[in-house]
Every structure is written in structure tokens, then in C-alpha cells.
Amino acid sequence: MTSHPRRKFIATSIAATAGLSLLPRYAEALDTAKTPAQKMQLGLVTYLWGKDMDLPTLLDVCEKSGVMGVELRTQHAHGVEPVLSKAQRAEVKKRFADSPVELVGYGSNAQYHENNPAKVKANIALTKEYIRLMHDCGGSGVKVKPNGFVKDVPREKTITQIGLALNEVAKFGDALGQQIRVEVHGRGTSELPVVRDIFKVATNPNATVCWNSNDVDLEGAGLAENFDMVKNRFGDTVHIRELNVGKYPYAELMKKFKTMNYSGWILLEARTNPSDKVAALIEQRKVFEQMTA
């Protein structure tokens, strides 16, 4: 698993960053963490809690809540898209460099399951654009996804097609220091045995699994066995929903990650829409800290 970049806390950036005095003490000590639980960090996917925030607002909310990493999603108000010029990309990179918040990566909608070679080729090309974007903006990876099976197309054919596409984008990403993070997603393709089989084809080690905390994780032999089925291909990101909502066994999941000494980002991909995002993020951070203590 590729390690995520270490954040640089320098006096000048601390003095220049509004609201930094509100940060919890734990955030200032993240880089000196030594235990697996401390290395595993909580971050935010901009879906849904950050979708309407421009980039300065998003960074401010993350700082104030002590949630110190973010995966920017395409088509959200922060406007980080491949159309950005070289100068605009440099500005995004500088904003993160001047902030204690890390740009974990990018959440794309690129997918490779469709029964149309031209569409698959276009999605591969789009993925490469996202990879260039994150390279220029200072991120470390791009999230992609399978998004289901196509009617009347053998599953084995689709699995192979997805795996081969992942090998191509993973090779391209590796050359630019960008990890490919395959979200466990889609009708049928979110089943862990299917993910396992996709990664039998996607042999490039820069193609990695982004666990997505789906209800289907609990089917079959259950969470533990499904987790173990793909854990050897985990990348630097995991997606969760609200840790204190619903019946998903997050405490058990966090224990599994701690046991394997996972040191990536646990990224909140929320389903609700609270009015006070800072308070909501602080609540989730506290639950996360309790689960990983």
C-alpha cells in the first residue's frame, strides 16, 4: 500500500490559517503517531457534506472540525476539474500547502463496465485526465468504480474488461505518483467475491481496493470473511457513512483495520445533510476516536 504524504506543519502556515487555533490538540500531533490506531485517520469525502462548499470554505470547515484530509469529488462546488488551467491547478495546490488539511485525492465517476468499447475507452481517457489533475494539484490518487453488470453480457467478460482497464490506468497513475482506488460499488460489482475476481485480473499493484461500507459486505459468510477476501489489495482510502447511524458494524470494521495495522484514510461519505457541518464532523470525529482508541 502506498503511503500517503506527510503533512507539513510550519509556523508560517499556522499563523496564516484562519481558525487554526480552534483545532483539537490531537490534530497537531498526527505526524508523530506511532500506533496503528493513531495512524488511521478520519477524513471527508465531499459527498454530501461538502458538495456545496467552495474550496476555502471546505478547508475552513475541515480545520475547525479537526478532520484533516479530504477527497474532492467531481461536479461539486469547489470546482476542481480537469478544465482548470495550469495556474488554477497551482493555486489549488498552494491552498492545500498553506493549510494543515491534506488533499487525499479525487472522487471520479469513471467506470469501465459498459458494453461499449468506445465508452470504456473514453472513461479510461477521462481517468487519465483526473490523474493529471491530482498530480498537478498535489493529491495522491483517484477513485474510480465498477458500476454494475450489463444485461445479457457474461459476468466473466465484464470482470475481465474492468480488470484490464484498471491495469492501464494504474500503470499511467503510477508514473505520476497517483494511486488508483477502486470503490466497491455497483449492482453486483459491489459483491466482495466479484471484487476479488476483478483484482485477479487487475494485477498492477497500483490498482487498489477502496472499501465502501455497503450492506452487501455483511452477506454470505459475513463481514470478517468478505474483508479478508480483499484486504491484501487495500489502498490508502476507505469510505464509510455516519458511524453512529444505521446498523452497519463499524466498530467491528475498525477493529479489522486496526488488526491489520492499516494506516490510510477513513473517509466519511455522508448520507445526511445537517445544517451545522462543523458540529456534525466533530461528532463523527469523536465517535471515530472512541472506536479506534
N, C-alpha and C positions, 0 to 999 in steps of 0.2 A: 504494500500500500504506500503510495507516495505521500510524504509528509507535507502538511500544509505550511506555508511560510510563517515564520515567527513575526509577531507584531513588534514594532519598534516604538517604545515609549520614551520620547525625548522631551526634555524640559520645554523646548520652544513650542512643540505641538501641543503640549499640555496647557501652556499658558494661552495659546491662541484659540483653543477649542471651547466654545461656549457651553456652559452647563457641565463641564467635566468634573467640577467639584462635587457634583451630585452622585458621581459613580460610587458603587459599593466598593469596599476595600478589596474584596476578592478579585475584582476585575484588574486591579493594579498588579496583582501577583500571579496572573495566569502563566506568564512565561517561566516562572520558577517552579511550577507544579512538577511533582515527581511521582505521584501515584497515578494509576490508571484512571481512577475516578476523577481526579483533578485535570487530567489531560483531556478527557472527554468534555467538550464544551457545547453550550447551548447557543444556537444562532437562530436566524429568522429567514424563512422564505417569504418574499414579498406578497405572495398569495396567502390570504386575503388581506391581512392586517396592514400591509404596506403598499397595496396596489394604487392608492390614491395620493401617495406622498411623492413630492419631488425629492431629488437626491439630498439636498441639505436638510430637509425635514426628516427624512428617513434616518440619516446619520445621527441627528439630534435625538430622535426617539430611541434609537439603539443605545446611544451613550447614556442617556438618562435612566434607562431600564437595566443597564448592565448586561445587555445581550450583545455580545461584541463581534458577531460575524453575521454576514447577510449574503443570501443567494438572490441576486436580482433576476426577476422574471421578465420575459419579453412581454411587450404590449402593456406595460404598466406606466404610471405617471412619471417615474424617474427618467424615462426616455432613453435608456441606454440600449441602443440598437445598432445594427451594422451600418446604418446610414450616417453615423457620426463621422465627422471629418477627423483627420489626424490631430488637429489642435483640440477638438472637443474630447477626443479619447484621452489626450494628455491631461485635460482638465479633470476628467473623471478620476484618473489615476492619482492626480495631485490631491483631490478632495479626500480620497481614502488614505493617502500617505500622511496627510495632515490630521487624520482622525485615528483614534485607537480602534475603530471598527474595521474589521478585515473584510475585504471583498472575497468571499469564499468561492464564488463562481456565478454561473449563469444558468437560469432555468429556461431551456428552449422547448419548443413543441415539435422538434424534429423527430420523425418517425420513419421506420423502414419496413413496415409490414404490408404495404399496399400491393395489390396485384396489377401493378402498372409500372414497368421499368422506368419510364420517364419520370414518374413521381418519386420513385425511390432515388433515382439519380439526382433529382432536384433537391431532395431532402439531405442527401449527402453533401451536395454543394453548399446548401444553407448551413449545415453543421460546420463546415469549414470556415464560413464567414463568422459564425459565432466564436469559433476557436480563435480566429484572428482578433476579433473584438476583445475577448478576455485577455489575450496576450498583451494587447495594447493598453488595456485598462488596469492591468495588474492583478487580475483574477488567476485562479489556479485550475479551473475546469469548467466543463459544460455538461449540463444534464440533458439527456435525450431519453427517448422511450419507445418501446414497442407499444402499440395501441390496440391490439386485438388480432383476431384471426379473420380472414376473408372467407365468406361463404363459398363453398364448392372448391376451395383450394386446400390440398392436403396440409395438415399442420406441419409435417416434417419439412415440406418445401418452404413454408413461411419461416420456420425456425432457422433453417439454413440461410435463407435470404437475409434475415435480420443479423445473424451472426457474421456473415461475410461483410455486410455494410459496416458493422461495428469494428471489424478488423481494419477497414480502410480509414475510418475517421479516427480510430485510436492511434494508428501509425502517424497520421497527419498531426494529431494533437500532441503526440509525444515529442515531435520535432520542435514544437513551440512551447513545451512545458505545460501542456493543458491535459488534465485527466478527463476521460470520458466516463460519465456517471449515468448508468442506465437505470432509470427509475422503474421499479417493479410496478407496472401499470398496464391497464387494458383488460378487456373481457377475454379471459382465457390466458392471456400472456402474463397476467399477474399471479398465476399459479406457480408456486416455487419449483415444482418439477420441470415446468416449461422454462423458467429462468435458468435452471441448472443446465438444461439441454441447449439453450441458446449459447451459453458460455462454454459448452463443449466445442462449439464452432468458433466462437469469438475467443480465440486463443491468445490474442495480443494482450499482454498483461496490463496495458494502459486502458483497456476496456474493463470497467468495474461495475459492481452492483450497488445501487442506491436503494437500500431497504426502505419501504414506503408505508409500513404500518397499516396494511389492508386487512379487512376482516378475513379474507381468504387465507391469511397466514396461519389461522387457527384451525383450518380444515385438515382432513387427512389425519396424519399422525400427530398433529398439533404444532404449537409454536417452536418447541425445542428442536424437533427433528427438521422442520422446514428451515429454521435458522441455520442449523448445521449443514444443510444441503448446499448453501451458497456462501457461507461465511468466508471461505478461502478466497473469494473474489470481491470482497467488500472494498469500496473506495473510501474517500475522505468525507463522504456525506451520507446522512441518514435523514429521512423525513418522518416526522411524527405529527399527530394532531394534538389538540389540547390534552395535556397529561392528566387532567382531573375531570374529563368529560367522557362519558361513554364507558364501555365495558372492556375495551382493549387492555390486555395485561401489561401495561407499560413498566410496572415495577419488575416483572419477570424479564421483560426485554432489556431493561437497563442492566440487570444482573448478568444477562448473557453477554452484553457488550463489555462489562467490567471484567468478566471472567477471561475473555479473550484479549484483555489489555487494549481495547480499541481506543484510539487517540484522535479520532476525527470529530466532525461537527454533527451534533444532533440538531437538526433544523426544524423549527416549528412552522408547519404549513397549515395554518388555522382554518377552521370551517365557520367560525362565528364572526361577528362584527361589532365588538364592544366599542363604545364611544370614546373611552379613555384608553388608548393603546399603550401608553406608558405603564399605567397601573396594571393592565392585563398582562403585559410582558413581565413585569416584576412578579406578578402572581405565578406565572409559569416558570420563571427562573427559580423561585423559591421551592416550588414542587420538584423541579429537576434536581436542585441541590439536595433536597431530602432523599430523593430516590437514589442518588449517586454517592451519598455520604459514606 
